[in-house]
Amino acid sequence: AAADRAVRLMRPDAAAAFDLGREPAAVRARYGPGLFGQGCLLARRLVERGVPFVEVTLDGWDTHQNNFDQVKALSAALDAGFAALLADLKDRG
């Protein structure tokens, strides 16, 4: 069953989910320019195509050095990407 779903994702129409360039620039900007924000956008596109579970990670939370600046930057990436993902999932049902 999992292999069948993987094969379905390899079809050209399903593989198109990975082409974030098909999204309007304003949508991509709303998610944020970093890997986490764009990962959230990809997650939305995969869920829309029937992928039941998606994980997006944001590494770097071990902030023993320069803690406040690092947490500020991580939080900005997290807030933008996650907020856009939740809003789009709600709006799109």
C-alpha positions in Angstrom: 0.0 0.0 0.0 2.8 2.4 0.9 4.7 1.5 -2.3 1.6 2.1 -4.4 1.2 5.6 -2.9 4.9 6.3 -3.6 4.5 5.3 -7.2 1.5 7.5 -7.5 3.6 10.4 -6.3 6.1 9.7 -9.0 3.6 10.3 -11.8 4.1 13.6 -13.5 0.9 15.2 -12.2 1.8 14.2 -8.6 5.4 15.1 -9.0 4.3 18.6 -10.0 3.6 19.2 -6.3 7.4 19.6 -5.8 7.6 22.4 -8.3 7.0 25.4 -6.0 7.6 27.7 -8.9 4.0 27.0 -9.9 2.9 29.0 -7.0 2.4 32.8 -7.3 5.3 34.8 -6.0 3.1 36.4 -3.4 2.2 33.0 -2.0 5.8 31.8 -1.8 6.7 35.1 -0.1 4.0 34.7 2.5 5.5 31.3 3.5 8.9 32.9 3.9 12.1 32.5 1.8 13.9 29.9 3.9 13.8 26.1 3.8 11.2 25.8 6.6 8.7 28.2 5.0 9.1 26.6 1.6 8.8 23.2 3.2 5.5 24.3 4.7 4.4 25.3 1.2 5.4 21.9 -0.1 3.6 20.2 2.7 0.4 22.0 1.7 0.8 21.0 -1.9 1.4 17.3 -0.9 -1.6 17.3 1.5 -3.7 18.7 -1.4 -2.7 15.7 -3.4 -3.7 13.2 -0.8 -0.5 12.6 1.2 -1.8 11.8 4.7 1.3 12.6 6.7 4.0 15.3 6.1 6.8 16.4 8.4 8.5 19.7 8.1 11.6 20.3 10.3 13.3 23.4 11.5 16.7 22.6 12.9 18.9 24.8 15.0 17.0 25.1 18.3 20.1 24.1 20.4 21.0 27.7 21.0 23.6 27.7 23.7 25.6 30.3 21.9 23.9 33.6 20.8 20.6 32.3 22.1 18.4 35.4 21.8 19.4 36.3 18.3 19.1 32.7 17.1 15.7 32.1 18.7 14.5 35.4 17.2 15.5 34.2 13.7 14.1 30.7 14.2 10.9 32.1 15.5 10.5 34.4 12.6 10.9 31.5 10.1 8.6 29.3 12.2 5.9 31.9 12.6 5.7 32.9 8.9 5.8 29.4 7.5 3.5 27.7 10.0 0.9 30.6 10.0 0.7 30.6 6.2 0.3 26.8 6.2 -2.5 26.8 8.8 -4.3 29.7 7.0 -4.1 28.0 3.6 -5.2 24.6 5.0 -8.2 26.3 6.6 -9.1 28.4 3.5 -8.8 25.3 1.3 -10.7 22.9 3.5 
